[in-house]
Amino acid sequence: MPIRNASSLPEALYSADSVRAIDRYLIDQQGVDGFELMQAAARAAFRQLLRHWPVPGSILVLCGAGNNGGDGYLVAANAHRHGIAARCIAVAPTGKLAGDALNALNRARAEGVSVEDIGELGEDGLEKHLASATLVVDAMLGTGVTGTPREPFAGVIRRVNESGLPVLALDLPSGLNATTGSAAGDVIQAKVTVTFIGAKAGLYTGVGAGVCGEVVFEALDTGHDISGSGQRPLARLQSWAQCKEQLPVRPLDAHKGRFGHVLVVAGDRGFGGAGIMAAEAASRAGAGLVTLATRPEHVTAALARCPSLMVHGLIHGSELPPLLARADVVVCGPGMGKLAWGQQMLQQVEQSGLPRVLDADALNLMAGRVPVVSDSHILTPHPGEAARLLGCDVADVEADRVSAARRLQTMLGGVVLLKGAGTVIASGSALPVIVPGGNPGLATGGMGDVLSGIAGALLAQLKDPQQATTMAAALHLAAADQAVQTYGYMGLTPTDVISALPKVLWEAEKVNSRDDQEAL
């Protein structure tokens, strides 16, 4: 599901440990009362509950033993106070509660909220409560829990997901690793997730991007600056709403030479479409000139599809240097194959020293030999390609996507864009970037070819590899979201995304041009 309200999302993303440290800093060193902080979180969550479900009906709140459970008890107390039917199930026995969580339980009971321990419900008790509820609030497992949920939590998570009821998750869906975005076992499928104090990186990438639904960040303004906590963000969040503000406004006297010449080297026999889509995407993303170097048999198809391209049919890598000499940026790899033709092309591209975007088979060829380390390349692997480059399994990459992208960047240099749900971009000493957005329609062949063309075009125009990569990822996702308005998810094709690029860019250009005029 696309993450909405992206323009209001925080930029700093933290690990779960850092957010807990910030929480302790506010309480222990800044004098913020822990129970008051919990009440503030519950009020913020209840506001979001009413915003998304103005007439919520009957609410079932599932509570754990820690502060996450305490938040749940107080949400139920808020609902009851407002005349909304709410009951709590203590998935962790109430006898285990202490401190602020125990205070929250007592407050809920004092407000008249029914609280039942799950062990006392009987065999069909949970199903009966789910059958009578219209909304579930997940307050079971907080940021301190990692690994596979144990019983009874795992069973409750499965039953909630099977019920089909909408879920509001407090801080994170139970079962999700808030730092990495992975899930070792069962995880709640939330419709909305309200997260507090500091935004957690794991909510925006990996499994987290698929199970959190709409993510709403509530800072719980305490009047204190959390920078004194000494906690450094794990990553930055950069949406298209933020990136498009950096899109340069084109002057009236613009000419093609100002926007770069992109050379796309792609398309061995049987894979001509990959190179054509990458080249057309580069053209639609604003490159001044685009040349496609491909197999001779693909030339006619390329010109028929996109006559603005300059297309050359090459038989051997020795024919490539004259084209490289005229280019500013190279996109290499889509549909290039791993046979002699592709090997020769990649060798020539690497020897040129030109800024380059390496994707698909270029990455697969790199994984089969000693890779070239360079600050001049942008690498755009999907998890399978990343695993081959790192010499590990795909599961290892997906277990911690931010860490995997950083490891690749350390090993190979340049900028690494790890594709998948919640795109991760790693660039030298800069904080990694997570780009939210996109939709299930992107899960089809050829979408990565489009992204590589966009990245090449923006690199040719912006010159800054990290900025160009981040903007390319955000633009690609925004164009996909634009395209589904016409075609839906199941029927979305890469060329639909290419066709949506001009509209997305034009909307950004209009806003930026207006802002420039108002500044004069």
C-alpha positions in Angstrom: 0.0 0.0 0.0 1.4 3.5 -0.8 2.3 5.6 2.2 0.1 8.6 2.1 0.7 12.1 3.6 4.3 11.7 2.6 5.0 15.5 2.7 4.3 15.5 6.5 6.5 12.5 7.2 9.6 13.1 9.3 13.0 13.2 7.7 15.0 11.5 10.5 14.5 7.8 10.9 15.9 6.0 14.0 16.6 2.5 15.2 14.3 1.0 17.9 17.2 1.2 20.4 17.7 4.9 19.6 14.0 5.7 20.1 13.9 3.9 23.4 17.1 5.9 24.4 15.3 9.2 23.4 12.3 8.1 25.5 14.6 7.5 28.5 16.4 10.8 27.9 13.1 12.7 28.1 12.0 11.0 31.3 15.3 10.7 33.1 17.1 13.8 32.1 14.5 16.3 31.0 12.0 15.6 33.7 9.1 14.5 31.5 6.7 12.3 33.4 6.6 8.8 31.9 2.9 8.3 32.5 2.0 11.8 31.0 4.0 10.8 27.9 2.0 7.6 27.7 -1.2 9.5 28.0 -0.1 11.9 25.3 0.6 8.9 23.0 -2.8 7.5 23.7 -4.5 10.8 23.0 -2.7 11.1 19.7 -3.5 7.6 18.7 -7.2 8.1 19.6 -7.3 11.2 17.5 -6.0 9.2 14.5 -8.5 6.5 15.2 -11.3 9.0 14.9 -9.8 10.6 11.9 -9.7 7.3 10.0 -12.8 5.7 11.5 -15.2 8.6 12.5 -17.8 6.0 13.6 -15.6 3.2 14.8 -18.4 0.9 16.2 -17.0 -1.6 18.7 -13.2 -1.5 19.4 -11.2 -4.5 20.5 -7.8 -3.5 22.0 -5.2 -6.2 22.3 -2.6 -5.3 25.0 0.9 -6.6 25.8 2.9 -6.3 29.0 5.0 -3.2 28.3 4.5 0.4 27.5 2.9 -0.6 24.2 0.2 -2.4 26.1 -0.1 0.6 28.4 -0.8 2.8 25.4 -3.5 0.4 24.4 -5.3 0.5 27.8 -5.3 4.3 27.7 -6.7 4.3 24.1 -9.5 2.1 25.3 -10.1 4.5 28.3 -10.3 7.5 25.8 -12.8 5.6 23.7 -14.9 4.7 26.6 -14.9 8.2 27.9 -16.2 9.4 24.5 -19.1 6.9 24.6 -17.4 4.4 22.2 -17.7 0.7 23.0 -14.2 -0.6 23.8 -12.9 -3.7 25.5 -9.4 -4.9 26.1 -7.9 -8.4 25.9 -4.7 -8.8 27.9 -2.6 -11.0 25.7 0.1 -10.7 28.3 -1.4 -11.5 31.8 -2.2 -8.4 33.7 -0.3 -9.7 36.7 2.9 -9.1 34.7 2.3 -5.4 34.4 4.3 -2.8 36.4 5.1 0.9 36.4 3.4 3.1 33.9 1.7 0.1 32.1 0.1 -0.9 35.4 -1.1 2.6 36.0 -2.6 2.6 32.5 -4.5 -0.7 33.2 -5.8 0.8 36.5 -6.9 4.0 34.6 -8.8 1.9 32.0 -10.6 -0.1 34.7 -11.4 3.0 36.6 -13.0 4.4 33.4 -15.2 1.3 33.2 -13.3 -0.6 30.4 -13.7 -4.3 30.4 -10.3 -6.1 30.6 -10.0 -9.9 30.2 -6.9 -12.0 30.3 -6.6 -14.1 27.2 -6.1 -17.3 29.3 -9.6 -16.8 30.8 -11.4 -16.5 27.5 -12.0 -20.1 26.7 -11.4 -21.9 23.4 -13.6 -19.6 21.2 -13.4 -16.5 23.3 -11.1 -14.5 21.0 -13.1 -15.5 17.9 -16.3 -14.3 19.6 -14.7 -10.9 20.5 -13.4 -10.5 17.0 -16.7 -11.4 15.5 -18.4 -8.6 17.5 -15.7 -6.0 16.8 -15.5 -3.6 13.9 -11.9 -2.3 14.6 -8.9 -3.8 16.3 -6.2 -1.8 18.1 -2.9 -3.6 18.2 -0.9 -2.8 21.3 0.7 -6.1 21.9 4.4 -6.1 21.0 6.5 -2.9 21.1 10.0 -1.9 19.8 11.8 -4.0 22.4 10.6 -7.3 20.9 12.7 -8.9 18.2 12.5 -12.4 16.7 9.6 -14.7 16.2 6.5 -13.8 18.3 5.8 -16.6 20.8 2.4 -17.9 21.9 -0.1 -16.6 22.7 1.0 -13.6 20.6 1.6 -15.6 17.4 -1.8 -17.2 17.5 -3.6 -13.9 18.2 -1.7 -12.2 15.3 -2.8 -15.0 13.0 -6.5 -14.8 14.1 -6.6 -11.0 13.7 -5.2 -11.2 10.2 -7.6 -14.0 9.3 -10.6 -11.9 10.6 -10.1 -9.2 8.0 -10.9 -6.5 10.5 -9.1 -3.1 10.0 -6.3 -2.7 12.5 -4.8 0.5 14.1 -1.3 -0.4 15.2 0.3 1.5 18.0 4.0 2.4 17.4 4.4 -0.6 15.0 2.5 -3.7 14.0 3.2 -6.5 16.4 5.9 -8.9 15.0 7.7 -6.3 13.0 11.3 -5.4 13.7 11.2 -1.6 14.0 14.8 -1.2 13.0 15.2 -3.4 10.0 11.7 -3.7 8.7 11.9 -7.5 8.7 9.6 -10.0 10.4 10.9 -13.4 11.6 7.4 -14.8 12.0 3.8 -13.7 12.2 3.2 -10.0 11.9 0.0 -7.8 12.2 -1.4 -6.5 8.9 -2.3 -2.9 9.9 -4.5 -0.4 8.0 -2.9 2.5 9.9 0.2 2.7 12.1 0.6 5.6 14.6 4.3 5.8 15.7 5.6 8.0 18.5 8.6 10.1 19.7 10.9 9.1 16.8 10.1 7.6 13.4 11.4 4.0 13.2 13.3 3.1 10.0 11.7 -0.4 9.8 8.2 1.0 9.2 9.3 2.3 5.8 11.2 -0.6 4.2 11.0 -4.3 3.7 8.1 -6.1 5.3 7.3 -2.9 7.2 6.4 -1.1 4.0 3.8 -3.8 3.3 2.2 -4.3 6.7 2.1 -0.8 8.3 -0.6 0.7 6.0 -0.7 4.5 6.3 2.1 5.6 8.7 1.3 8.6 10.9 4.1 10.1 13.0 3.2 11.8 16.3 6.2 13.5 17.8 4.4 14.1 21.2 5.8 17.6 21.5 7.2 17.8 25.0 8.9 21.1 24.6 12.3 19.5 24.8 15.0 19.2 22.1 15.8 15.5 21.6 19.1 16.3 20.0 20.6 16.3 23.5 20.0 12.6 23.7 23.0 12.0 21.5 21.1 9.6 19.3 22.0 9.7 15.6 19.4 8.8 13.0 19.8 5.5 11.2 18.6 6.9 7.9 16.7 9.8 6.2 13.3 9.6 4.7 13.0 11.3 1.3 9.7 11.3 -0.6 8.9 12.7 -4.0 7.2 15.6 -2.2 10.6 16.6 -0.8 12.7 15.7 -3.8 10.6 17.6 -6.4 11.5 20.9 -4.6 15.1 20.3 -5.8 14.1 20.0 -9.4 15.7 22.8 -11.4 13.5 25.2 -13.2 14.4 25.3 -16.9 15.2 28.8 -18.3 13.4 30.1 -21.4 16.7 30.0 -23.3 17.4 26.4 -22.5 18.9 24.1 -25.2 19.5 20.3 -25.4 23.2 20.6 -24.6 22.5 21.9 -21.1 20.7 18.7 -20.0 23.2 16.0 -20.7 23.8 13.2 -23.3 22.9 9.8 -21.9 24.2 6.7 -23.6 22.2 3.5 -22.9 24.1 0.3 -23.5 21.6 -2.5 -23.4 19.7 -5.3 -25.2 21.4 -8.4 -26.3 19.5 -10.8 -28.6 16.0 -11.5 -27.2 16.1 -8.7 -24.7 15.8 -5.6 -26.9 12.8 -4.2 -25.0 14.9 -3.6 -21.9 17.3 -1.2 -23.6 14.4 0.5 -25.4 12.5 1.2 -22.2 15.6 2.4 -20.4 16.4 4.8 -23.3 12.8 6.1 -23.6 12.7 6.6 -19.8 15.8 8.7 -20.0 14.3 10.8 -22.7 11.0 11.2 -20.7 13.0 12.2 -17.6 14.5 15.2 -19.3 17.9 14.2 -20.8 18.9 16.5 -23.6 20.1 13.7 -25.8 19.7 10.0 -25.6 21.7 7.4 -27.6 20.9 3.7 -27.5 23.7 1.2 -28.3 22.1 -2.2 -28.8 22.1 -5.3 -31.0 21.5 -4.4 -34.7 18.2 -6.4 -34.8 16.7 -4.1 -32.2 17.3 -0.8 -34.1 14.1 -0.7 -36.1 11.9 -1.5 -33.0 13.7 1.2 -31.0 13.1 3.9 -33.6 9.5 2.9 -34.1 8.9 3.1 -30.4 10.8 6.3 -29.7 12.0 8.1 -32.9 13.7 10.8 -30.8 16.5 8.4 -29.9 19.8 8.0 -31.7 20.1 4.2 -32.1 23.2 2.3 -33.1 23.4 -1.4 -33.7 26.7 -2.8 -32.4 28.1 -6.3 -33.0 31.3 -6.0 -30.9 32.5 -4.0 -27.9 35.2 -2.4 -30.0 32.5 -0.3 -31.7 31.4 1.4 -28.5 34.3 3.9 -27.7 33.2 6.5 -30.3 29.7 6.6 -28.7 31.2 6.8 -25.2 33.3 9.8 -26.3 30.2 11.8 -27.0 28.3 10.8 -23.9 28.1 12.5 -20.4 26.5 9.6 -18.6 26.1 5.9 -19.4 23.3 3.5 -18.4 24.6 -0.1 -18.8 23.0 -3.5 -18.2 19.3 -3.8 -19.0 18.8 -6.9 -21.1 22.5 -7.0 -21.8 23.0 -10.7 -21.1 26.0 -12.4 -19.6 27.5 -13.7 -22.8 30.5 -12.2 -24.8 28.5 -9.2 -26.1 27.5 -8.1 -22.7 30.9 -8.7 -21.2 32.6 -6.6 -23.9 30.1 -3.7 -23.5 30.6 -3.6 -19.7 34.4 -3.7 -20.0 34.3 -0.7 -22.4 31.9 1.2 -20.1 34.1 0.7 -17.0 37.3 1.6 -18.9 35.7 4.9 -20.0 35.6 6.3 -16.5 32.3 8.1 -17.3 29.6 8.5 -14.7 27.4 5.5 -15.1 24.3 3.7 -13.9 24.9 -0.1 -13.7 21.8 -2.3 -13.5 20.6 -5.8 -14.2 23.1 -7.9 -16.2 25.9 -5.4 -15.6 25.6 -6.3 -11.9 25.3 -10.0 -12.6 28.6 -9.8 -14.6 30.2 -7.9 -11.7 29.2 -10.6 -9.3 31.1 -13.2 -11.4 34.5 -11.5 -11.2 36.6 -9.1 -9.2 34.3 -6.0 -9.2 35.5 -2.6 -10.2 35.4 -0.2 -7.2 34.5 3.3 -8.3 33.0 6.6 -7.1 31.7 7.2 -10.6 28.9 4.6 -10.6 25.4 4.2 -9.4 24.4 0.6 -8.8 20.7 -0.3 -8.8 20.4 -4.0 -7.6 17.2 -5.8 -6.7 17.6 -8.1 -3.6 18.7 -11.0 -5.7 21.4 -9.1 -7.5 22.5 -7.6 -4.2 22.7 -11.1 -2.7 24.9 -12.3 -5.5 27.2 -9.3 -5.2 27.5 -9.8 -1.4 27.8 -13.6 -1.6 24.8 -14.2 0.7 21.2 -15.2 0.4 18.3 -13.0 -0.5 16.8 -13.6 3.0 20.0 -12.1 4.4 19.6 -8.9 2.4 15.9 -8.6 3.2 16.6 -9.2 6.9 18.3 -5.8 7.1 18.0 -3.8 3.9 19.7 -0.7 5.2 22.7 -2.7 6.4 22.9 -4.6 3.1 22.9 -1.4 1.0 25.6 0.1 3.2 27.7 -3.1 2.9 27.5 -3.0 -0.8 28.4 0.6 -1.0 31.4 0.0 1.3 32.5 -2.9 -0.9 32.0 -1.2 -4.4 31.9 2.5 -3.8 29.7 5.0 -5.5 26.0 5.1 -4.8 23.9 2.0 -4.2 20.2 1.9 -4.7 18.6 -1.3 -3.3 15.3 -1.8 -5.0 12.3 -3.4 -3.3 9.6 -2.2 -0.9 11.0 0.9 0.7 13.9 1.7 -1.6 17.3 2.2 0.2 20.1 4.4 -1.0 23.5 4.3 0.5 26.2 6.8 -0.4 29.6 7.0 1.3 29.6 8.7 4.7 26.1 10.3 4.2 23.2 8.8 6.0 21.3 6.1 4.0 18.1 7.3 2.5 14.8 5.4 2.4 12.3 6.5 -0.3 8.7 5.7 0.5 5.9 5.2 -2.0 5.1 3.0 -4.9 2.5 0.3 -5.3 2.1 -3.5 -6.2 1.9 -2.7 -9.9 5.7 -2.3 -9.8 6.1 -6.0 -9.3 6.6 -6.8 -13.0 9.5 -7.2 -15.3 11.0 -4.1 -16.9 10.3 -1.7 -14.1 14.0 -1.7 -13.1 15.0 -0.8 -16.7 12.8 2.3 -16.5 14.4 3.3 -13.2 17.9 3.0 -14.6 17.0 5.3 -17.5 15.5 7.8 -15.1 18.6 7.7 -13.0 20.8 8.2 -16.0 18.8 11.2 -17.1 18.8 12.9 -13.7 22.5 12.2 -13.2 23.2 13.9 -16.5 21.2 17.0 -15.4 22.0 17.3 -11.7 25.6 16.0 -11.7 25.3 15.0 -8.0 25.1 11.1 -7.9 23.4 10.9 -4.5 20.9 13.6 -5.3 20.2 12.2 -8.7 19.7 8.6 -7.4 17.3 9.7 -4.6 15.3 11.9 -7.0 15.2 9.0 -9.6 13.8 6.6 -7.1 11.2 9.0 -5.8 10.2 10.1 -9.4 9.9 6.4 -10.5 7.6 5.6 -7.6 5.5 8.8 -8.1 5.1 8.0 -11.8 3.9 4.5 -10.9 1.4 5.9 -8.4 0.2 8.3 -11.2 -0.1 5.5 -13.7 -2.2 3.2 -11.5 -4.9 5.9 -11.5 -5.5 4.9 -15.1 -4.4 1.3 -15.3 -4.7 -0.2 -11.8 -2.2 -2.5 -10.2 -2.6 -5.8 -12.1 -2.4 -4.3 -15.6 0.4 -1.8 -15.0 3.4 -2.1 -17.4 6.7 -0.3 -17.5 5.7 1.8 -20.5 2.7 3.0 -18.5 5.1 4.4 -15.9 7.2 6.0 -18.7 4.1 7.7 -20.0 3.3 9.1 -16.6 6.7 10.7 -16.2 5.9 13.9 -18.1 2.8 14.6 -16.1 4.5 14.1 -12.7 7.5 16.3 -13.8 5.2 18.9 -15.2 3.2 19.2 -12.0 6.5 19.7 -10.1 7.8 22.2 -12.7 4.7 24.3 -12.4 4.9 24.5 -8.6 8.7 25.3 -8.7 8.2 27.9 -11.4 5.5 29.6 -9.5 7.6 29.6 -6.3 10.5 31.2 -8.3 8.2 33.9 -9.7 6.8 34.7 -6.2 10.4 35.0 -4.9 11.2 37.7 -7.4 
